[in-house]
Amino acid sequence: MKINRCIRCGGFYTSDGDVCPNCVTKDNMELSVFKSYLENNVDETSLNNVSIKTGISTPNLNRFLSYGGFEDFEKNFK
């Protein structure tokens, strides 16, 4: 059994994924908010602005970008 550390809360867990079972719902909700925000604000150029406007931390936004499916937006943030 592999023990993982949750990237959101720092707690330990044994299931798969980057976040523990307690954080999955919040993580999925924030990912959905992030996707929706980008779809409606295609010219956004600052992750800091996205963070302020959505309430999602910059480290979580960077993590979401690494999941894939954001290639059209990633170029705006580099």
ZANUSE-680909 format. One record per residue: residue number from 1; z negated, x negated, y of N, C-alpha, C in turn; residue in one letter. Coordinates in Angstrom, 2 decimals, always signed. Layout:
- resi_n_up_n_east_n_north_ca_up_ca_east_ca_north_c_up_c_east_c_north_resn
- NUM_Z_X_Y_Z_X_Y_Z_X_Y_A .
...
END
This chain:
- resi_n_up_n_east_n_north_ca_up_ca_east_ca_north_c_up_c_east_c_north_resn
- 1_+0.00_-0.85_-1.17_+0.00_+0.00_+0.00_+0.00_-0.90_+1.24_M .
- 2_+0.95_-0.64_+2.13_+1.07_-1.41_+3.36_+0.34_-0.68_+4.49_K .
- 3_-0.46_-1.41_+5.22_-1.17_-0.84_+6.36_-0.41_-1.22_+7.63_I .
- 4_-0.10_-0.23_+8.44_+0.63_-0.42_+9.70_-0.30_-0.16_+10.87_N .
- 5_+0.08_-0.67_+12.02_-0.65_-0.40_+13.25_+0.23_+0.43_+14.18_R .
- 6_-0.29_+1.54_+14.65_+0.46_+2.46_+15.51_+0.79_+1.79_+16.84_C .
- 7_+2.05_+1.87_+17.21_+2.50_+1.25_+18.45_+2.01_+2.03_+19.67_I .
- 8_+1.63_+3.29_+19.50_+1.15_+4.11_+20.62_-0.35_+3.98_+20.83_R .
- 9_-1.13_+4.20_+19.77_-2.58_+4.27_+19.94_-3.33_+3.07_+19.38_C .
- 10_-2.63_+2.26_+18.58_-3.27_+1.08_+18.00_-4.03_+1.34_+16.73_G .
- 11_-4.07_+2.60_+16.30_-4.78_+2.94_+15.07_-4.02_+2.47_+13.84_G .
- 12_-4.73_+2.35_+12.73_-4.12_+1.93_+11.48_-3.75_+3.15_+10.64_F .
- 13_-2.65_+3.03_+9.89_-2.18_+4.11_+9.04_-1.36_+3.53_+7.90_Y .
- 14_-1.09_+4.32_+6.89_-0.37_+3.83_+5.72_+1.00_+4.47_+5.53_T .
- 15_+1.40_+5.40_+6.36_+2.72_+6.03_+6.22_+3.79_+5.18_+6.91_S .
- 16_+5.05_+5.55_+6.71_+6.17_+4.82_+7.32_+6.31_+5.17_+8.79_D .
- 17_+7.05_+4.34_+9.51_+7.35_+4.60_+10.91_+6.55_+3.71_+11.84_G .
- 18_+6.89_+3.80_+13.14_+6.24_+2.99_+14.18_+4.94_+3.58_+14.68_D .
- 19_+4.78_+4.89_+14.47_+3.59_+5.57_+14.99_+2.83_+6.26_+13.87_V .
- 20_+1.54_+6.43_+14.09_+0.70_+7.08_+13.08_+0.98_+8.58_+13.05_C .
- 21_+0.55_+9.24_+11.99_+0.75_+10.69_+11.89_+0.16_+11.47_+13.07_P .
- 22_-0.91_+10.96_+13.67_-1.52_+11.64_+14.80_-0.67_+11.57_+16.06_N .
- 23_+0.19_+10.56_+16.17_+1.00_+10.35_+17.37_+2.44_+10.83_+17.22_C .
- 24_+2.85_+11.21_+16.03_+4.25_+11.59_+15.78_+4.70_+12.73_+16.69_V .
- 25_+3.91_+13.77_+16.83_+4.30_+14.92_+17.64_+4.51_+14.52_+19.09_T .
- 26_+3.57_+13.78_+19.66_+3.72_+13.34_+21.05_+4.92_+12.42_+21.21_K .
- 27_+5.14_+11.53_+20.25_+6.26_+10.62_+20.31_+7.59_+11.38_+20.29_D .
- 28_+7.71_+12.35_+19.40_+8.93_+13.16_+19.31_+9.15_+13.97_+20.58_N .
- 29_+8.07_+14.50_+21.15_+8.19_+15.28_+22.38_+8.67_+14.39_+23.52_M .
- 30_+8.09_+13.19_+23.65_+8.50_+12.28_+24.72_+9.94_+11.82_+24.52_E .
- 31_+10.35_+11.59_+23.30_+11.73_+11.20_+23.02_+12.69_+12.31_+23.45_L .
- 32_+12.32_+13.54_+23.17_+13.13_+14.69_+23.58_+13.21_+14.80_+25.10_S .
- 33_+12.09_+14.61_+25.78_+12.06_+14.65_+27.26_+12.95_+13.54_+27.82_V .
- 34_+12.86_+12.35_+27.23_+13.67_+11.21_+27.68_+15.16_+11.50_+27.53_F .
- 35_+15.56_+12.01_+26.36_+16.97_+12.33_+26.13_+17.46_+13.37_+27.13_K .
- 36_+16.67_+14.41_+27.33_+17.04_+15.46_+28.26_+17.15_+14.93_+29.69_S .
- 37_+16.20_+14.09_+30.06_+16.24_+13.53_+31.41_+17.51_+12.72_+31.62_Y .
- 38_+17.87_+11.88_+30.66_+19.06_+11.05_+30.79_+20.33_+11.88_+30.83_L .
- 39_+20.37_+12.95_+30.06_+21.54_+13.83_+30.07_+21.74_+14.47_+31.44_E .
- 40_+20.65_+14.75_+32.13_+20.73_+15.41_+33.43_+20.72_+14.45_+34.62_N .
- 41_+20.50_+13.18_+34.36_+20.44_+12.17_+35.42_+21.20_+10.93_+34.96_N .
- 42_+22.50_+11.09_+34.74_+23.31_+10.03_+34.12_+23.41_+8.77_+34.98_V .
- 43_+23.14_+8.85_+36.26_+23.26_+7.69_+37.13_+21.94_+6.95_+37.34_D .
- 44_+20.91_+7.35_+36.64_+19.60_+6.70_+36.76_+19.73_+5.22_+36.39_E .
- 45_+19.16_+4.33_+37.21_+19.31_+2.90_+36.97_+17.99_+2.16_+36.80_T .
- 46_+16.89_+2.86_+36.80_+15.60_+2.19_+36.71_+14.69_+2.87_+35.69_S .
- 47_+14.27_+2.09_+34.70_+13.32_+2.65_+33.75_+12.00_+3.00_+34.43_L .
- 48_+11.65_+2.25_+35.46_+10.43_+2.55_+36.20_+10.53_+3.95_+36.83_N .
- 49_+11.68_+4.28_+37.41_+11.87_+5.62_+37.98_+11.80_+6.70_+36.90_N .
- 50_+12.43_+6.42_+35.75_+12.38_+7.38_+34.64_+10.93_+7.58_+34.21_V .
- 51_+10.19_+6.49_+34.13_+8.79_+6.57_+33.73_+7.99_+7.43_+34.70_S .
- 52_+8.18_+7.20_+35.98_+7.46_+7.97_+37.01_+7.83_+9.45_+36.94_I .
- 53_+9.11_+9.73_+36.79_+9.57_+11.12_+36.82_+9.28_+11.90_+35.54_K .
- 54_+9.15_+11.19_+34.41_+8.91_+11.89_+33.14_+7.48_+11.76_+32.65_T .
- 55_+6.74_+10.78_+33.16_+5.39_+10.54_+32.69_+5.33_+9.76_+31.39_G .
- 56_+6.45_+9.19_+30.97_+6.51_+8.41_+29.74_+6.37_+6.94_+30.11_I .
- 57_+5.52_+6.20_+29.41_+5.30_+4.80_+29.75_+6.58_+3.97_+29.55_S .
- 58_+6.71_+2.92_+30.35_+7.88_+2.04_+30.25_+7.99_+1.40_+28.87_T .
- 59_+6.88_+0.93_+28.26_+7.03_+0.39_+26.90_+7.58_+1.41_+25.90_P .
- 60_+7.18_+2.67_+26.03_+7.71_+3.69_+25.13_+9.19_+3.95_+25.44_N .
- 61_+9.58_+3.94_+26.70_+10.99_+4.12_+27.04_+11.83_+2.99_+26.44_L .
- 62_+11.36_+1.76_+26.54_+12.08_+0.63_+25.95_+12.18_+0.78_+24.44_N .
- 63_+11.12_+1.24_+23.82_+11.14_+1.46_+22.37_+12.15_+2.54_+22.01_R .
- 64_+12.18_+3.63_+22.78_+13.14_+4.69_+22.52_+14.57_+4.19_+22.65_F .
- 65_+14.83_+3.35_+23.65_+16.18_+2.80_+23.82_+16.60_+1.99_+22.60_L .
- 66_+15.65_+1.34_+21.94_+15.98_+0.52_+20.77_+16.31_+1.37_+19.54_S .
- 67_+16.02_+2.66_+19.56_+16.28_+3.53_+18.41_+17.77_+3.76_+18.19_Y .
- 68_+18.59_+3.57_+19.20_+20.00_+3.85_+19.08_+20.34_+5.22_+19.62_G .
- 69_+21.61_+5.43_+19.90_+22.05_+6.70_+20.46_+21.98_+6.73_+21.97_G .
- 70_+21.56_+5.62_+22.56_+21.44_+5.55_+24.02_+22.41_+4.52_+24.61_F .
- 71_+23.41_+4.13_+23.84_+24.32_+3.07_+24.26_+24.97_+3.37_+25.62_E .
- 72_+25.30_+4.62_+25.87_+25.93_+5.00_+27.14_+25.00_+4.81_+28.33_D .
- 73_+23.70_+4.84_+28.09_+22.73_+4.74_+29.16_+22.14_+3.34_+29.29_F .
- 74_+22.09_+2.60_+28.19_+21.47_+1.29_+28.18_+22.05_+0.36_+29.23_E .
- 75_+23.35_+0.43_+29.42_+24.02_-0.46_+30.38_+23.49_-0.22_+31.80_K .
- 76_+22.99_+0.97_+32.09_+22.45_+1.25_+33.42_+21.15_+0.50_+33.68_N .
- 77_+20.42_+0.19_+32.62_+19.09_-0.38_+32.76_+19.06_-1.89_+32.62_F .
- 78_+20.18_-2.53_+32.47_+20.20_-3.99_+32.28_+20.66_-4.72_+33.51_K .
END
